[in-house]
């Protein structure tokens, strides 16, 4: 009889725990997810804060290690900003710094001296490819609230959006999954993550961690 009671109590405990988790993990409307993200972005205005971002690009399908990584620390104070990036590739490490102050922009790479950019001058480029075959896509997006999580001993709310695409080019098809996660503390971003997968393989990941620091000060490197 005692054993039966113990089993019943354990079963009840498991059921309660399952119901508690289920109550926290729930699907939400796109409007609720968008409102959370919009509110967190709006609260960044006027604040002094620091963002530490890790970027990873996976180009080699035979390797589980990223072929390109970047660690960037950016600071924002009023309308000014400062960022330091270390990009790691097979050729080595490149360090790039940039400061924006009062509408002016300054940049330097590795040990080179600072230089000021012209108003219409960029700091990088990109490339694209034209696709001759028509592309058809099937899309499905889910939005979820995943309950309370612990991040650096802080209780935060975790939200997730997951977009599933099937991209067809000619006779071939690729299944793409785009996942975004938002860790929110008192309406503020504490951490965000964006990940892209092609046919179950990760091709890119971007993780940002936020620190709010009223003592951040930014000055131009050149007068």
Secondary structure, 3 states (H helix, E strand, C coil): CHHHHHHHHHHHHHHHHHHHHHHHEEECCHHHHHHHHHHHHHHHCCCCEEEEEEEEECCCCCCCCCCEEEEEEEEEECCEEEEEEEEEECCEEEEEEEEEECCEEEEEECCCCCEEECCCCCCCCCCCCCCCCCEEEEEEEEEEEEEEEEECCEEEEEEEEEEEEEEEECCEEEEEEEEEEEEEECCEEEEEEEEEEECCEEEEEEEEEEEECCCCCCCCCCC
